[in-house]
């Protein structure tokens, strides 16, 4: 039996959309300190469109993730739409026409997504971006799988690492995006993009549990 099916992928997206709807005020509050004060509303709107039945009605993982990516690019403003869109478009390319992936296949698709974000945004670790949540989370996922853990447990560990990564952005100086314009004033605020990435990882863990 495969670890990550089309059904679980859709549950992941629905869980993420629900979390963003619940947390959109908090994300927007974070963004009001170092950004445009619209990250929560933009991401919630984009994911609401993603989980419309006609959008979710795709026949394989590649088609589903491609639809997600294109929807986020078109519906989410600022830099978040292109970055999250690229994440899913690269994951789609890696997943191809598969309707299910084993643990290694899912890890590879997620890693391809992160590589896309790095290519597009040119951010590195400790630049105070979504990379600070995604990168340690995927490292934790790979390490857990290498140690013989099943995908559900590995995803749970990735979610913890993602949360820790997002929280660790608070004392950082922003070096990318609008927050970087604030210089020293960006210190002391948790990055909203890292936080929404944390929610993405936690939603995956819930879908796989």
ZIBELBEL-V498374 format. One record per residue. N is the residue number from 1. RES is the residue in three letters. SS is DSSP state (~ for helix, > for strand, _ for the rest). PSI is psi in whole degrees, -180 to 180 (999 if undefined). OMEGA is omega in whole degrees, -180 to 180 (999 if undefined). Layout:
BEGIN
<<N RES SS PSI OMEGA> <N RES SS PSI OMEGA>>
END
This chain:
BEGIN
<<1 UNK _ 134 -179> <2 UNK _ 154 -179> <3 UNK _ -38 -173> <4 UNK > 107 -176> <5 UNK > 171 176> <6 UNK ~ -39 178> <7 UNK ~ -46 180> <8 UNK ~ -37 178> <9 UNK ~ -43 179> <10 UNK ~ -38 177> <11 UNK ~ -38 177> <12 UNK ~ -49 -178> <13 UNK ~ -40 178> <14 UNK ~ -41 178> <15 UNK ~ -42 180> <16 UNK ~ -44 179> <17 UNK ~ -42 180> <18 UNK ~ -41 179> <19 UNK ~ -44 -180> <20 UNK ~ -37 177> <21 UNK ~ -41 179> <22 UNK ~ -36 -171> <23 UNK ~ 9 -173> <24 UNK ~ -34 179> <25 UNK ~ -40 179> <26 UNK ~ -46 179> <27 UNK ~ -40 179> <28 UNK ~ -36 176> <29 UNK ~ -44 176> <30 UNK ~ -43 -177> <31 UNK ~ -25 -180> <32 UNK ~ -24 -179> <33 UNK ~ -34 -173> <34 UNK ~ 10 -178> <35 UNK _ -143 -176> <36 UNK _ 5 179> <37 UNK _ 36 -180> <38 UNK _ 6 -174> <39 UNK ~ -44 -179> <40 UNK ~ -48 -179> <41 UNK ~ -40 180> <42 UNK ~ -47 -178> <43 UNK ~ -40 178> <44 UNK ~ -41 179> <45 UNK ~ -44 -180> <46 UNK ~ -45 -179> <47 UNK ~ -27 174> <48 UNK ~ -39 177> <49 UNK ~ -36 180> <50 UNK ~ -40 -173> <51 UNK _ 12 168> <52 UNK _ 141 -175> <53 UNK ~ -41 -178> <54 UNK ~ -28 178> <55 UNK ~ -38 -179> <56 UNK ~ -17 -175> <57 UNK _ 73 179> <58 UNK _ 152 -171> <59 UNK _ -13 178> <60 UNK _ 170 -175> <61 UNK ~ -38 179> <62 UNK ~ -45 180> <63 UNK ~ -39 180> <64 UNK ~ -50 -178> <65 UNK ~ -33 176> <66 UNK ~ -42 178> <67 UNK ~ -43 178> <68 UNK ~ -49 -178> <69 UNK ~ -46 -179> <70 UNK ~ -36 179> <71 UNK ~ -44 -179> <72 UNK ~ -39 177> <73 UNK ~ -40 -175> <74 UNK ~ -26 -172> <75 UNK ~ -23 -175> <76 UNK _ 127 -178> <77 UNK _ 180 176> <78 UNK ~ -150 -180> <79 UNK ~ -20 -175> <80 UNK ~ -40 -180> <81 UNK ~ -53 178> <82 UNK ~ -37 -178> <83 UNK ~ -50 177> <84 UNK ~ -37 177> <85 UNK ~ -45 178> <86 UNK ~ -39 178> <87 UNK ~ -50 -177> <88 UNK ~ -33 177> <89 UNK ~ -40 177> <90 UNK ~ -39 176> <91 UNK ~ -38 179> <92 UNK ~ -43 180> <93 UNK ~ -40 180> <94 UNK ~ -40 -178> <95 UNK ~ -33 179> <96 UNK _ -140 -175> <97 UNK _ 12 180> <98 UNK _ 144 173> <99 UNK _ -6 176> <100 UNK > 151 -180> <101 UNK > 144 170> <102 UNK _ 180 -175> <103 UNK ~ -44 -179> <104 UNK ~ -36 180> <105 UNK ~ -41 178> <106 UNK ~ -43 179> <107 UNK ~ -40 179> <108 UNK ~ -39 179> <109 UNK ~ -42 178> <110 UNK ~ -39 179> <111 UNK ~ -39 176> <112 UNK ~ -38 177> <113 UNK ~ -44 178> <114 UNK ~ -42 178> <115 UNK ~ -39 176> <116 UNK ~ -42 178> <117 UNK ~ -43 179> <118 UNK ~ -42 179> <119 UNK ~ -42 -174> <120 UNK ~ -45 -174> <121 UNK ~ -14 180> <122 UNK _ 24 179> <123 UNK _ 156 176> <124 UNK _ 171 174> <125 UNK _ 141 178> <126 UNK _ 19 169> <127 UNK _ -1 180> <128 UNK _ 59 179> <129 UNK _ -176 178> <130 UNK _ -24 178> <131 UNK ~ -32 -177> <132 UNK ~ -18 172> <133 UNK ~ -45 -174> <134 UNK ~ -44 -173> <135 UNK ~ -51 178> <136 UNK ~ -30 179> <137 UNK ~ -45 -179> <138 UNK ~ -30 173> <139 UNK ~ -42 179> <140 UNK ~ -39 177> <141 UNK ~ -49 -180> <142 UNK ~ -43 -178> <143 UNK ~ -41 180> <144 UNK ~ -42 179> <145 UNK ~ -40 179> <146 UNK ~ -29 180> <147 UNK _ 1 176> <148 UNK _ 9 178> <149 UNK _ 152 176> <150 UNK _ 169 -172> <151 UNK ~ -38 -179> <152 UNK ~ -46 179> <153 UNK ~ -40 179> <154 UNK ~ -40 178> <155 UNK ~ -36 177> <156 UNK ~ -40 178> <157 UNK ~ -36 177> <158 UNK ~ -40 180> <159 UNK ~ -41 177> <160 UNK ~ -45 179> <161 UNK ~ -36 178> <162 UNK ~ -41 178> <163 UNK ~ -45 178> <164 UNK ~ -39 178> <165 UNK ~ -42 179> <166 UNK ~ -45 180> <167 UNK ~ -31 -179> <168 UNK _ -11 178> <169 UNK _ -16 -175> <170 UNK _ -50 -178> <171 UNK _ 0 -176> <172 UNK _ 153 170> <173 UNK _ 125 -179> <174 UNK _ 133 -180> <175 UNK _ -2 179> <176 UNK _ 156 174> <177 UNK _ -173 -177> <178 UNK ~ -34 -179> <179 UNK ~ -29 -178> <180 UNK ~ -22 179> <181 UNK ~ -20 -177> <182 UNK ~ -14 -180> <183 UNK ~ -130 -177> <184 UNK ~ -25 -179> <185 UNK ~ -13 177> <186 UNK ~ -16 180> <187 UNK _ 138 178> <188 UNK _ 4 180> <189 UNK _ 131 177> <190 UNK _ 138 -176> <191 UNK _ 128 -179> <192 UNK ~ -36 179> <193 UNK ~ -39 175> <194 UNK ~ -34 -179> <195 UNK ~ -42 177> <196 UNK ~ -28 174> <197 UNK ~ -38 174> <198 UNK ~ -45 180> <199 UNK ~ -35 178> <200 UNK ~ -43 -179> <201 UNK ~ -39 179> <202 UNK ~ -35 177> <203 UNK ~ -38 177> <204 UNK ~ -45 180> <205 UNK ~ -41 179> <206 UNK ~ -41 -179> <207 UNK ~ -32 -178> <208 UNK ~ -15 -175> <209 UNK _ 999 999>>
END
